Amino acid sequence: MPARNLRSRIALAVHVLRTGEVPDEERGGADLAAGAPAVREPSALADLPGTVALLPSLGYFGGIAANHLSVPVPGPVREVRLFLPPQEAGQIDLRGVELYRAGRRIDPVAAGGRVEQSSDTTKDDRSPFALGGIRTAKETGPWWRVGFDVPVAVDEVRVYNRLDGFGHRNRRLTVAVADGAGRYGTVVTVDSDRVVRRTLALLERLTGIGVPKTDLDAVATASATREAVVAALAARAREGLLTTDPVEQRLLVSLVPLEPVEGRDLGADDWALLGHVLAAERLRVPATATSIRTFHLQLRTRARLERLTGEVNAAGAVVGTPEAVLSRHGIVDQSGLRKQSEQYLDTIERASALLGGLGYPTMLAYGTLLGAVREGDFLAHDDDVDLMVPLDVPDRAAAEPVLEKLRSDLREAGWKVSRPNTYTNFHLHDPSTGLHVDVFPLFVDGERLTLHMEGMRLRTIPASVVVPPAPLTLRGRRFLGPADPEAFLAERYGEGWSVADPFYDWPWRLDG
């Protein structure tokens, strides 16, 4: 090898080891040697003082179908590696990862995938491939990987962030995908120079305001530019949809500070832009409850939540989405359950018959029970159906094998079963309607009964409040409910349960 070429290779190796990044001129997956380490895309622009002022949420991606990080892959995959900058302290904290081929999800475990990570601070053994969580300790250069001895045919990797505002921990994430030969030909760094340039090009296309690199060198200049750009975007959003592209919709969020900034609150144009992005999510993915939890650090009061709901509805009137209401799960169609009440009632009947036939009498629970008792209807702000079934077990440990068999029996009956979280409840999907109900198990142990209550915490109450089940009516149809529905509602919602409060048991602390 010529001496000059050797010196260049040595210099490149030193640069990569020091920074964890490959210079732009050295990139290109086809030229990477098999076995070479995964490195970040160049991201020098992210560290400029003006970039932080212009794009305070650079690197944003969400944790739902409407705003996850999608990484296209050209061919068979030997490894997927996630990592933060190797010389910096940080923490990977995600909902999980999914692999897809032709729109169908691939099971990495069934394909022989082996998971390794720098450390593991998740609280249970749920699979990261079922959105069970990926969480390292806060450490220097955290990483996570899944590898395959035999490459797997994959054309897309989906990465889901935390659902709440602490997803900012992942705003310097890199996703590197090794091909069948072990070369990292696909590398996506969420705060890379490439992402910054694409965002600036998008802003210029939508507003006509160009942002030269010199604007990124000074906070004052970049702040003034951000104010002008956001104002132009808000004005244009009042006339129609800014973009139909999901990646571009996600990039627009990087303009809005998702955490409070001392001395600077969100302005009217910031609110309008957030409302537009959420309305665009609802237009593109109608079933979504939107990603308001991502913004929870900016939504600490009822007034701010109500303002965002108003902005979403104002934007929805422009782009063509239905009137929405605020629920603890997000911003959803107004009276969504009521609009499809007959289909949901049919699903409750079929689910109750199926579970009852397996030996589990099925009762209306939580918000669904509250609506039935207080209003004789589904709650206007509710967006899911809650059912509960009693298990003759003393605690969660004893319940797990019983629940595993129950879920298996339900699948054999042709119903889809999914677990939305790390708790004991599961979603049961009706093959006839495509709708689902949320099924919560009760642990019955003599005169005591344990179930999910405030904040999904397990709590024990007298069994006589719930069992034996008693008949009740919802929209003229007969179902089962707790033995003493009013006592159950008082246990769950307090003595004021008969007065509507859409903010009760909100998923994060509200200060006013």
WONORFEN-V938511 format. One record per residue. N is the residue number from 0. PSI is psi in whole degrees, -180 to 180 (NA if undefined). OMEGA is omega as a letter, one per 40 degrees, with the letter a starting at -180 (none if undefined). D_FIRST is the distance of its C-alpha to the first C-alpha in Angstrom with 2 decimals. Layout:
# WONORFEN-V938511
n:N psi:PSI omega:OMEGA d_first:D_FIRST
n:N psi:PSI omega:OMEGA d_first:D_FIRST
This chain:
# WONORFEN-V938511
n:0 psi:131 omega:i d_first:0.00
n:1 psi:147 omega:a d_first:3.84
n:2 psi:-40 omega:a d_first:6.39
n:3 psi:-42 omega:i d_first:8.41
n:4 psi:-40 omega:i d_first:6.63
n:5 psi:-45 omega:i d_first:6.34
n:6 psi:-38 omega:i d_first:9.90
n:7 psi:-42 omega:i d_first:10.97
n:8 psi:-41 omega:i d_first:10.28
n:9 psi:-44 omega:i d_first:12.13
n:10 psi:-41 omega:i d_first:14.78
n:11 psi:-44 omega:a d_first:15.32
n:12 psi:-42 omega:i d_first:15.81
n:13 psi:-42 omega:i d_first:18.22
n:14 psi:-45 omega:a d_first:20.05
n:15 psi:-44 omega:a d_first:20.56
n:16 psi:-35 omega:a d_first:21.83
n:17 psi:-40 omega:a d_first:24.11
n:18 psi:-21 omega:a d_first:25.54
n:19 psi:15 omega:a d_first:25.06
n:20 psi:149 omega:i d_first:24.15
n:21 psi:129 omega:i d_first:21.31
n:22 psi:151 omega:a d_first:21.61
n:23 psi:-44 omega:a d_first:23.11
n:24 psi:-13 omega:a d_first:20.28
n:25 psi:-2 omega:a d_first:17.89
n:26 psi:169 omega:i d_first:20.54
n:27 psi:106 omega:a d_first:21.13
n:28 psi:-35 omega:a d_first:22.02
n:29 psi:-22 omega:a d_first:20.59
n:30 psi:-4 omega:a d_first:17.00
n:31 psi:138 omega:a d_first:17.53
n:32 psi:145 omega:i d_first:16.19
n:33 psi:135 omega:i d_first:19.09
n:34 psi:-10 omega:i d_first:20.22
n:35 psi:145 omega:a d_first:18.90
n:36 psi:153 omega:i d_first:21.90
n:37 psi:138 omega:a d_first:24.34
n:38 psi:156 omega:i d_first:24.41
n:39 psi:154 omega:i d_first:27.11
n:40 psi:152 omega:i d_first:27.26
n:41 psi:139 omega:a d_first:27.26
n:42 psi:37 omega:a d_first:30.79
n:43 psi:-33 omega:a d_first:31.13
n:44 psi:-31 omega:a d_first:34.19
n:45 psi:-26 omega:a d_first:36.06
n:46 psi:-4 omega:i d_first:36.21
n:47 psi:141 omega:a d_first:37.78
n:48 psi:-34 omega:a d_first:41.48
n:49 psi:-27 omega:i d_first:42.72
n:50 psi:-42 omega:i d_first:40.97
n:51 psi:-37 omega:i d_first:42.98
n:52 psi:-38 omega:a d_first:46.12
n:53 psi:-42 omega:a d_first:45.54
n:54 psi:72 omega:a d_first:44.22
n:55 psi:-20 omega:a d_first:45.74
n:56 psi:33 omega:i d_first:45.04
n:57 psi:136 omega:a d_first:41.49
n:58 psi:1 omega:a d_first:39.93
n:59 psi:136 omega:i d_first:43.33
n:60 psi:158 omega:a d_first:43.76
n:61 psi:-169 omega:a d_first:46.77
n:62 psi:19 omega:i d_first:47.89
n:63 psi:176 omega:a d_first:50.02
n:64 psi:-28 omega:a d_first:49.66
n:65 psi:-16 omega:a d_first:50.13
n:66 psi:21 omega:i d_first:47.28
n:67 psi:171 omega:i d_first:44.71
n:68 psi:119 omega:i d_first:40.96
n:69 psi:126 omega:a d_first:39.87
n:70 psi:106 omega:i d_first:36.21
n:71 psi:143 omega:a d_first:35.67
n:72 psi:133 omega:a d_first:33.27
n:73 psi:-15 omega:a d_first:31.91
n:74 psi:-162 omega:a d_first:32.02
n:75 psi:147 omega:a d_first:32.24
n:76 psi:130 omega:i d_first:31.65
n:77 psi:-29 omega:a d_first:30.29
n:78 psi:144 omega:i d_first:30.79
n:79 psi:125 omega:a d_first:32.48
n:80 psi:131 omega:i d_first:31.68
n:81 psi:136 omega:i d_first:33.74
n:82 psi:156 omega:i d_first:32.89
n:83 psi:168 omega:a d_first:33.79
n:84 psi:130 omega:a d_first:31.53
n:85 psi:-20 omega:a d_first:29.99
n:86 psi:8 omega:a d_first:31.02
n:87 psi:150 omega:i d_first:34.54
n:88 psi:137 omega:i d_first:37.76
n:89 psi:-178 omega:a d_first:39.13
n:90 psi:124 omega:i d_first:40.80
n:91 psi:128 omega:a d_first:40.20
n:92 psi:91 omega:a d_first:43.71
n:93 psi:161 omega:i d_first:44.05
n:94 psi:-40 omega:a d_first:46.61
n:95 psi:-171 omega:a d_first:44.06
n:96 psi:144 omega:i d_first:41.67
n:97 psi:143 omega:i d_first:42.48
n:98 psi:139 omega:a d_first:40.42
n:99 psi:150 omega:i d_first:41.74
n:100 psi:120 omega:i d_first:41.44
n:101 psi:40 omega:i d_first:43.55
n:102 psi:1 omega:i d_first:45.70
n:103 psi:136 omega:a d_first:46.50
n:104 psi:136 omega:i d_first:45.57
n:105 psi:139 omega:i d_first:43.47
n:106 psi:105 omega:a d_first:44.36
n:107 psi:-33 omega:a d_first:41.13
n:108 psi:-45 omega:i d_first:43.06
n:109 psi:-27 omega:i d_first:44.40
n:110 psi:7 omega:i d_first:40.88
n:111 psi:18 omega:a d_first:39.79
n:112 psi:139 omega:i d_first:38.27
n:113 psi:127 omega:a d_first:37.72
n:114 psi:135 omega:i d_first:38.12
n:115 psi:155 omega:i d_first:36.59
n:116 psi:162 omega:a d_first:36.79
n:117 psi:-32 omega:i d_first:36.33
n:118 psi:164 omega:a d_first:40.13
n:119 psi:116 omega:i d_first:43.19
n:120 psi:19 omega:i d_first:46.34
n:121 psi:156 omega:a d_first:48.03
n:122 psi:-4 omega:i d_first:51.62
n:123 psi:-175 omega:a d_first:51.85
n:124 psi:25 omega:i d_first:49.93
n:125 psi:148 omega:a d_first:50.12
n:126 psi:136 omega:i d_first:47.15
n:127 psi:-16 omega:i d_first:44.68
n:128 psi:-1 omega:i d_first:44.72
n:129 psi:31 omega:a d_first:48.47
n:130 psi:36 omega:i d_first:48.16
n:131 psi:-4 omega:i d_first:49.06
n:132 psi:142 omega:i d_first:46.76
n:133 psi:119 omega:a d_first:43.37
n:134 psi:122 omega:i d_first:43.71
n:135 psi:174 omega:i d_first:41.63
n:136 psi:166 omega:i d_first:42.81
n:137 psi:115 omega:a d_first:42.10
n:138 psi:173 omega:i d_first:38.95
n:139 psi:124 omega:i d_first:35.54
n:140 psi:51 omega:i d_first:33.15
n:141 psi:150 omega:a d_first:35.46
n:142 psi:161 omega:i d_first:34.15
n:143 psi:145 omega:i d_first:35.56
n:144 psi:153 omega:i d_first:34.10
n:145 psi:128 omega:a d_first:35.37
n:146 psi:156 omega:a d_first:33.20
n:147 psi:130 omega:i d_first:33.89
n:148 psi:-40 omega:i d_first:32.92
n:149 psi:119 omega:a d_first:33.72
n:150 psi:143 omega:a d_first:32.62
n:151 psi:136 omega:i d_first:35.70
n:152 psi:111 omega:a d_first:36.50
n:153 psi:142 omega:i d_first:36.94
n:154 psi:0 omega:i d_first:37.04
n:155 psi:138 omega:i d_first:38.12
n:156 psi:127 omega:i d_first:37.92
n:157 psi:129 omega:i d_first:40.87
n:158 psi:127 omega:a d_first:40.91
n:159 psi:124 omega:i d_first:44.36
n:160 psi:171 omega:i d_first:44.95
n:161 psi:154 omega:a d_first:47.91
n:162 psi:-20 omega:a d_first:51.11
n:163 psi:-174 omega:a d_first:52.19
n:164 psi:-16 omega:a d_first:51.05
n:165 psi:4 omega:i d_first:48.90
n:166 psi:-11 omega:i d_first:46.28
n:167 psi:-16 omega:i d_first:44.87
n:168 psi:-21 omega:a d_first:42.99
n:169 psi:16 omega:a d_first:40.55
n:170 psi:5 omega:i d_first:39.91
n:171 psi:23 omega:a d_first:36.32
n:172 psi:145 omega:i d_first:35.55
n:173 psi:136 omega:i d_first:32.37
n:174 psi:117 omega:a d_first:32.57
n:175 psi:131 omega:a d_first:29.32
n:176 psi:121 omega:i d_first:29.53
n:177 psi:137 omega:i d_first:27.02
n:178 psi:-173 omega:a d_first:27.16
n:179 psi:-26 omega:i d_first:27.66
n:180 psi:0 omega:i d_first:24.00
n:181 psi:11 omega:i d_first:23.98
n:182 psi:134 omega:i d_first:22.24
n:183 psi:76 omega:a d_first:24.15
n:184 psi:-16 omega:i d_first:24.63
n:185 psi:116 omega:i d_first:27.98
n:186 psi:125 omega:i d_first:28.31
n:187 psi:118 omega:i d_first:31.52
n:188 psi:123 omega:a d_first:32.27
n:189 psi:-18 omega:i d_first:35.92
n:190 psi:30 omega:a d_first:35.72
n:191 psi:166 omega:i d_first:32.48
n:192 psi:-37 omega:i d_first:32.12
n:193 psi:-44 omega:i d_first:32.34
n:194 psi:-42 omega:i d_first:35.69
n:195 psi:-47 omega:a d_first:36.97
n:196 psi:-40 omega:i d_first:36.21
n:197 psi:-39 omega:i d_first:37.84
n:198 psi:-44 omega:i d_first:40.84
n:199 psi:-39 omega:i d_first:41.28
n:200 psi:-39 omega:i d_first:41.09
n:201 psi:-45 omega:a d_first:43.70
n:202 psi:-40 omega:i d_first:45.96
n:203 psi:-39 omega:i d_first:45.81
n:204 psi:-39 omega:a d_first:46.63
n:205 psi:-30 omega:a d_first:49.58
n:206 psi:-17 omega:a d_first:50.98
n:207 psi:4 omega:a d_first:49.73
n:208 psi:112 omega:i d_first:48.58
n:209 psi:149 omega:a d_first:45.07
n:210 psi:97 omega:i d_first:43.24
n:211 psi:158 omega:a d_first:40.83
n:212 psi:-30 omega:a d_first:38.14
n:213 psi:-26 omega:i d_first:40.24
n:214 psi:-20 omega:a d_first:42.94
n:215 psi:-2 omega:a d_first:40.70
n:216 psi:-15 omega:a d_first:40.50
n:217 psi:135 omega:a d_first:44.19
n:218 psi:-44 omega:a d_first:46.44
n:219 psi:-46 omega:a d_first:49.56
n:220 psi:-45 omega:a d_first:48.10
n:221 psi:-37 omega:i d_first:46.48
n:222 psi:-42 omega:i d_first:49.72
n:223 psi:-39 omega:i d_first:51.76
n:224 psi:-43 omega:i d_first:49.39
n:225 psi:-44 omega:a d_first:49.63
n:226 psi:-42 omega:a d_first:53.41
n:227 psi:-41 omega:a d_first:53.52
n:228 psi:-46 omega:a d_first:51.14
n:229 psi:-39 omega:i d_first:53.02
n:230 psi:-42 omega:i d_first:56.33
n:231 psi:-39 omega:i d_first:55.15
n:232 psi:-44 omega:a d_first:53.89
n:233 psi:-41 omega:i d_first:57.19
n:234 psi:-43 omega:a d_first:59.18
n:235 psi:-35 omega:a d_first:57.30
n:236 psi:-25 omega:i d_first:57.55
n:237 psi:-9 omega:a d_first:61.33
n:238 psi:-20 omega:a d_first:61.18
n:239 psi:-178 omega:a d_first:59.02
n:240 psi:130 omega:a d_first:55.89
n:241 psi:-44 omega:a d_first:52.86
n:242 psi:148 omega:i d_first:50.36
n:243 psi:-8 omega:a d_first:50.46
n:244 psi:125 omega:a d_first:46.79
n:245 psi:-35 omega:i d_first:46.51
n:246 psi:-43 omega:i d_first:43.19
n:247 psi:-37 omega:i d_first:44.65
n:248 psi:-40 omega:i d_first:47.80
n:249 psi:-40 omega:a d_first:45.77
n:250 psi:-33 omega:i d_first:43.85
n:251 psi:-31 omega:a d_first:47.22
n:252 psi:-25 omega:a d_first:48.18
n:253 psi:-16 omega:i d_first:45.43
n:254 psi:-20 omega:a d_first:47.76
n:255 psi:128 omega:i d_first:50.48
n:256 psi:118 omega:a d_first:50.40
n:257 psi:-4 omega:i d_first:50.96
n:258 psi:148 omega:i d_first:51.86
n:259 psi:140 omega:i d_first:54.62
n:260 psi:124 omega:a d_first:53.62
n:261 psi:129 omega:i d_first:55.99
n:262 psi:2 omega:a d_first:58.14
n:263 psi:114 omega:i d_first:57.07
n:264 psi:168 omega:i d_first:58.62
n:265 psi:135 omega:i d_first:57.82
n:266 psi:175 omega:a d_first:59.44
n:267 psi:-38 omega:a d_first:61.33
n:268 psi:-34 omega:i d_first:58.34
n:269 psi:-47 omega:i d_first:56.13
n:270 psi:-43 omega:a d_first:58.81
n:271 psi:-40 omega:i d_first:59.09
n:272 psi:-43 omega:i d_first:55.35
n:273 psi:-45 omega:i d_first:55.30
n:274 psi:-40 omega:i d_first:58.37
n:275 psi:-44 omega:a d_first:56.79
n:276 psi:-42 omega:i d_first:53.60
n:277 psi:-38 omega:i d_first:55.74
n:278 psi:-37 omega:i d_first:58.02
n:279 psi:-38 omega:i d_first:55.00
n:280 psi:-45 omega:a d_first:53.94
n:281 psi:-34 omega:i d_first:57.48
n:282 psi:-41 omega:a d_first:57.44
n:283 psi:-37 omega:a d_first:54.14
n:284 psi:84 omega:a d_first:54.83
n:285 psi:-29 omega:a d_first:58.66
n:286 psi:-7 omega:a d_first:58.84
n:287 psi:146 omega:i d_first:56.81
n:288 psi:13 omega:a d_first:58.62
n:289 psi:174 omega:a d_first:56.14
n:290 psi:39 omega:a d_first:53.87
n:291 psi:-25 omega:i d_first:56.31
n:292 psi:-26 omega:i d_first:55.37
n:293 psi:-31 omega:a d_first:51.97
n:294 psi:19 omega:a d_first:53.98
n:295 psi:-27 omega:i d_first:56.31
n:296 psi:-20 omega:i d_first:55.49
n:297 psi:-2 omega:a d_first:56.94
n:298 psi:62 omega:a d_first:59.83
n:299 psi:-1 omega:i d_first:61.79
n:300 psi:159 omega:i d_first:65.27
n:301 psi:-38 omega:a d_first:67.44
n:302 psi:-39 omega:a d_first:67.81
n:303 psi:-37 omega:i d_first:64.08
n:304 psi:-43 omega:i d_first:63.82
n:305 psi:-35 omega:i d_first:66.77
n:306 psi:-44 omega:a d_first:65.27
n:307 psi:-40 omega:i d_first:62.05
n:308 psi:-42 omega:i d_first:64.16
n:309 psi:-40 omega:i d_first:66.07
n:310 psi:-39 omega:i d_first:62.92
n:311 psi:-42 omega:i d_first:61.64
n:312 psi:-36 omega:i d_first:64.99
n:313 psi:-43 omega:i d_first:65.05
n:314 psi:-38 omega:i d_first:61.62
n:315 psi:-34 omega:i d_first:62.68
n:316 psi:-27 omega:i d_first:65.67
n:317 psi:-45 omega:a d_first:63.31
n:318 psi:-14 omega:i d_first:60.68
n:319 psi:39 omega:i d_first:63.18
n:320 psi:155 omega:a d_first:62.97
n:321 psi:160 omega:i d_first:66.12
n:322 psi:137 omega:a d_first:67.89
n:323 psi:156 omega:i d_first:66.18
n:324 psi:161 omega:i d_first:67.39
n:325 psi:132 omega:i d_first:65.73
n:326 psi:167 omega:a d_first:65.37
n:327 psi:-14 omega:i d_first:63.71
n:328 psi:-10 omega:a d_first:61.06
n:329 psi:-163 omega:i d_first:60.31
n:330 psi:119 omega:a d_first:61.86
n:331 psi:168 omega:i d_first:63.41
n:332 psi:137 omega:i d_first:65.85
n:333 psi:128 omega:a d_first:69.34
n:334 psi:42 omega:a d_first:71.43
n:335 psi:-43 omega:i d_first:68.64
n:336 psi:-38 omega:a d_first:70.43
n:337 psi:-36 omega:a d_first:73.74
n:338 psi:-30 omega:i d_first:72.47
n:339 psi:34 omega:a d_first:71.47
n:340 psi:-43 omega:a d_first:74.18
n:341 psi:-41 omega:i d_first:75.52
n:342 psi:-41 omega:i d_first:72.11
n:343 psi:-39 omega:i d_first:71.36
n:344 psi:-40 omega:i d_first:74.80
n:345 psi:-43 omega:a d_first:74.22
n:346 psi:-41 omega:i d_first:70.92
n:347 psi:-44 omega:i d_first:72.67
n:348 psi:-45 omega:a d_first:75.36
n:349 psi:-42 omega:i d_first:72.93
n:350 psi:-41 omega:i d_first:70.75
n:351 psi:-41 omega:i d_first:73.91
n:352 psi:-41 omega:i d_first:75.22
n:353 psi:-50 omega:a d_first:71.96
n:354 psi:-40 omega:i d_first:71.62
n:355 psi:-38 omega:i d_first:75.35
n:356 psi:-22 omega:i d_first:75.21
n:357 psi:3 omega:i d_first:72.62
n:358 psi:17 omega:a d_first:75.01
n:359 psi:93 omega:i d_first:73.84
n:360 psi:134 omega:a d_first:76.50
n:361 psi:127 omega:a d_first:74.69
n:362 psi:149 omega:i d_first:75.84
n:363 psi:145 omega:a d_first:75.05
n:364 psi:162 omega:i d_first:73.25
n:365 psi:-126 omega:a d_first:72.16
n:366 psi:-35 omega:i d_first:71.99
n:367 psi:-42 omega:i d_first:73.37
n:368 psi:-43 omega:i d_first:76.30
n:369 psi:-44 omega:i d_first:76.83
n:370 psi:-42 omega:a d_first:77.11
n:371 psi:-43 omega:a d_first:79.49
n:372 psi:-44 omega:a d_first:81.80
n:373 psi:-36 omega:a d_first:81.72
n:374 psi:-8 omega:a d_first:81.49
n:375 psi:20 omega:a d_first:82.08
n:376 psi:172 omega:i d_first:78.82
n:377 psi:148 omega:i d_first:75.08
n:378 psi:143 omega:a d_first:74.17
n:379 psi:-33 omega:a d_first:73.31
n:380 psi:4 omega:a d_first:70.13
n:381 psi:152 omega:a d_first:69.03
n:382 psi:9 omega:i d_first:66.20
n:383 psi:163 omega:a d_first:66.20
n:384 psi:129 omega:a d_first:68.71
n:385 psi:128 omega:i d_first:69.12
n:386 psi:160 omega:i d_first:70.69
n:387 psi:148 omega:a d_first:71.20
n:388 psi:138 omega:a d_first:71.99
n:389 psi:139 omega:i d_first:73.47
n:390 psi:136 omega:i d_first:71.85
n:391 psi:73 omega:i d_first:73.87
n:392 psi:153 omega:a d_first:71.30
n:393 psi:-26 omega:a d_first:71.47
n:394 psi:-178 omega:a d_first:68.03
n:395 psi:-40 omega:a d_first:64.56
n:396 psi:-44 omega:i d_first:63.22
n:397 psi:-25 omega:a d_first:66.01
n:398 psi:-29 omega:a d_first:65.59
n:399 psi:-49 omega:i d_first:61.93
n:400 psi:-33 omega:i d_first:62.56
n:401 psi:-43 omega:i d_first:65.61
n:402 psi:-37 omega:i d_first:63.64
n:403 psi:-43 omega:i d_first:60.84
n:404 psi:-40 omega:i d_first:63.44
n:405 psi:-46 omega:i d_first:65.18
n:406 psi:-38 omega:i d_first:62.01
n:407 psi:-43 omega:i d_first:61.33
n:408 psi:-38 omega:i d_first:64.91
n:409 psi:-39 omega:i d_first:64.62
n:410 psi:-40 omega:i d_first:61.48
n:411 psi:-26 omega:i d_first:63.25
n:412 psi:0 omega:i d_first:66.04
n:413 psi:8 omega:i d_first:63.65
n:414 psi:142 omega:i d_first:63.09
n:415 psi:138 omega:i d_first:59.69
n:416 psi:131 omega:i d_first:59.28
n:417 psi:154 omega:i d_first:56.74
n:418 psi:116 omega:a d_first:56.39
n:419 psi:-7 omega:a d_first:55.88
n:420 psi:-168 omega:a d_first:55.39
n:421 psi:8 omega:a d_first:55.47
n:422 psi:-167 omega:a d_first:59.27
n:423 psi:-13 omega:a d_first:61.57
n:424 psi:163 omega:i d_first:62.52
n:425 psi:156 omega:i d_first:61.04
n:426 psi:133 omega:i d_first:61.24
n:427 psi:115 omega:a d_first:63.21
n:428 psi:124 omega:a d_first:62.56
n:429 psi:117 omega:i d_first:65.46
n:430 psi:-19 omega:a d_first:64.39
n:431 psi:-36 omega:a d_first:67.50
n:432 psi:-18 omega:a d_first:66.90
n:433 psi:-3 omega:i d_first:63.26
n:434 psi:163 omega:i d_first:64.61
n:435 psi:159 omega:i d_first:64.02
n:436 psi:155 omega:a d_first:66.05
n:437 psi:116 omega:a d_first:64.92
n:438 psi:125 omega:a d_first:66.37
n:439 psi:125 omega:i d_first:66.98
n:440 psi:149 omega:i d_first:68.10
n:441 psi:136 omega:i d_first:70.94
n:442 psi:106 omega:a d_first:71.19
n:443 psi:120 omega:a d_first:74.88
n:444 psi:87 omega:a d_first:76.02
n:445 psi:-123 omega:a d_first:79.81
n:446 psi:2 omega:a d_first:81.23
n:447 psi:150 omega:a d_first:77.86
n:448 psi:133 omega:a d_first:75.22
n:449 psi:136 omega:a d_first:71.67
n:450 psi:167 omega:i d_first:69.77
n:451 psi:129 omega:i d_first:67.30
n:452 psi:-131 omega:a d_first:69.08
n:453 psi:132 omega:i d_first:68.07
n:454 psi:25 omega:a d_first:64.34
n:455 psi:15 omega:i d_first:63.92
n:456 psi:143 omega:i d_first:64.92
n:457 psi:131 omega:a d_first:66.84
n:458 psi:149 omega:a d_first:70.43
n:459 psi:135 omega:i d_first:73.57
n:460 psi:167 omega:i d_first:76.84
n:461 psi:133 omega:a d_first:80.12
n:462 psi:-28 omega:a d_first:79.71
n:463 psi:-18 omega:i d_first:83.10
n:464 psi:-29 omega:a d_first:81.61
n:465 psi:-44 omega:a d_first:79.48
n:466 psi:147 omega:e d_first:80.96
n:467 psi:154 omega:i d_first:82.81
n:468 psi:151 omega:i d_first:81.55
n:469 psi:148 omega:a d_first:84.16
n:470 psi:146 omega:i d_first:84.45
n:471 psi:172 omega:a d_first:83.75
n:472 psi:138 omega:i d_first:83.41
n:473 psi:116 omega:a d_first:80.57
n:474 psi:41 omega:i d_first:81.46
n:475 psi:-1 omega:i d_first:84.31
n:476 psi:148 omega:a d_first:82.38
n:477 psi:129 omega:i d_first:83.02
n:478 psi:-174 omega:i d_first:80.27
n:479 psi:149 omega:i d_first:80.11
n:480 psi:-175 omega:i d_first:79.56
n:481 psi:160 omega:i d_first:80.00
n:482 psi:-39 omega:i d_first:83.42
n:483 psi:87 omega:a d_first:83.99
n:484 psi:-42 omega:a d_first:81.81
n:485 psi:-40 omega:i d_first:83.09
n:486 psi:-39 omega:i d_first:82.41
n:487 psi:-46 omega:a d_first:78.89
n:488 psi:-36 omega:i d_first:78.19
n:489 psi:-39 omega:i d_first:79.62
n:490 psi:-42 omega:a d_first:77.36
n:491 psi:-43 omega:a d_first:74.29
n:492 psi:-2 omega:a d_first:75.05
n:493 psi:172 omega:a d_first:77.80
n:494 psi:-17 omega:i d_first:81.43
n:495 psi:21 omega:a d_first:80.55
n:496 psi:-23 omega:a d_first:78.98
n:497 psi:-7 omega:i d_first:81.65
n:498 psi:127 omega:a d_first:80.40
n:499 psi:135 omega:i d_first:77.23
n:500 psi:99 omega:a d_first:74.25
n:501 psi:-14 omega:a d_first:70.96
n:502 psi:4 omega:a d_first:69.10
n:503 psi:138 omega:i d_first:70.39
n:504 psi:42 omega:a d_first:67.74
n:505 psi:146 omega:a d_first:65.00
n:506 psi:-9 omega:i d_first:61.48
n:507 psi:163 omega:a d_first:60.70
n:508 psi:133 omega:i d_first:62.93
n:509 psi:135 omega:a d_first:64.90
n:510 psi:3 omega:a d_first:66.29
n:511 psi:NA omega:none d_first:69.02
